[in-house]
Amino acid sequence: MAENVRTDVAAGPASAGVAPADGTPRPVARRRPGRGSITLLVVLLLAVVAGAGAATIHARQSPAAGPPSGPPWSPTAAPTTGATPTGTGTGLRSLAPANLRIGSAMEMKLLDADPRFRDIFTTNFNALTAENAMKWRNLEPTRGGYNWTPSDQLVEFGQAHGQAVYGHTLVWHTAVPSWIDESWDTETIRDLLRNHVTTVVGRYRGKVWAWDVVNEVLDEQGGLRDTIWLRKLGPGYIADAFRWAHEADPNARLFINEYGTEGRTRKADGLFRLVRELRAVGVPVHGVGFQSHLRWDRTPDDTTGNLRRFADLGVSVAITELDVRITLPVTPEKLQRQERLYRHMLRACLTVPTCESFTVWGFSDATSWINTTYPDHGAACVFDADLEPKPAYDALVETLRERRGRVDVPSPGSG
Ligand code: G3I
């Protein structure tokens, strides 16, 4: 199945079931698009102010910092895998509470291409998700012929820059290698899937702090999606994948990741039932990832309440792939609506104590997947195509600063 099949599912149904934006208009943003130098000054000022408190924040964070608690049968979620969340620099990561990682999807070729891009990334983010490098069809383009280089390099980069690595994704119907033939017998297919999960998780044992074990396993009605895995292996493949991953790295956090479930949708209800059922029979599901590929003009319905009900099941939650695409042309009003949505999602995450990470799906409008997938949309990220911060970036800074006092508790001797 071609990878770009994903394009279709992201476009429509993921957006269904969301309510129109209903936020109260905010004061007009401090600057308008195109005034890059003023924007930069404002952000630098904010960053300097943030930096003044950064030493204190750093002192409070420790390598043992992790989500408040894990399910009884799970590891305590201390990020011994991957990098510590300790912030460096003065960007978003230095403002985040110790139990929240701020991440971005990333590709090694982007980091290699532009030192300024790399600096913004390392300054602002203390987590990275492999945007494509760890997908099965990229890792094993021919049977047994692995290409580990891009994913190894990403892991090494994350370790070198204090960034926890989020593995994406072990089981996804659009990333099935082309050499797999569905007409093969069930046992062969099952062995292949088990071998894939075990090999990849085993290779990065102790280096990847969390995995999207299964990705997009639901249809738009909240039932199980019709995929090669469901057809060949039956619904038990989901539980099996989690168990295999857990065996391969008992300390990794294991997530189920889905789109169109940020708000109260029918699909979100289906996800809720699935997670509850998996947990009830002891499947090691540690977290639920909400992709959050949003449109500028639609706000998910009751995001906080929705995240909370999942957290109440005893799992962590995470915003895993946030972006907010804008119908072209971009206008100041649309950027303002976009800013509100970024703020809305971060606030929801900060409100739920077990929201472990807040990840954007790329941070630059120049390189976002939106550009090639939605020709009539763009500008989905928090930095523009010239790598200038947008109102949405300021919104994240402000929201993190607002919440710092509620989460960080001064520790003795911290200065
Ligand atoms: O790298 C090749 C390049 O060599 C080739 O010339 C070019 C020709 O099309 O393709 C390039 O690969 C593309 C790859 O992105 C890297 O840019 C693939 O065609 C393209 O299909 C792939 O798209 C990715 C997509 O997932 C499918 O895997 C996007 O970058 C990535 O952002 C997107 O991410 C998904 C998440 O994994 C799951 N949730 C939804 C999200 C957005 O669709």
Boltz pocket constraint, residues with backbone or C-beta under 6 A from the ligand:
constraints:
  - pocket:
      binder: B
      contacts: [[A, 3], [A, 4], [A, 6], [A, 7], [A, 10], [A, 131], [A, 132], [A, 135], [A, 174], [A, 215], [A, 291], [A, 321], [A, 369]]
      max_distance: 6.0
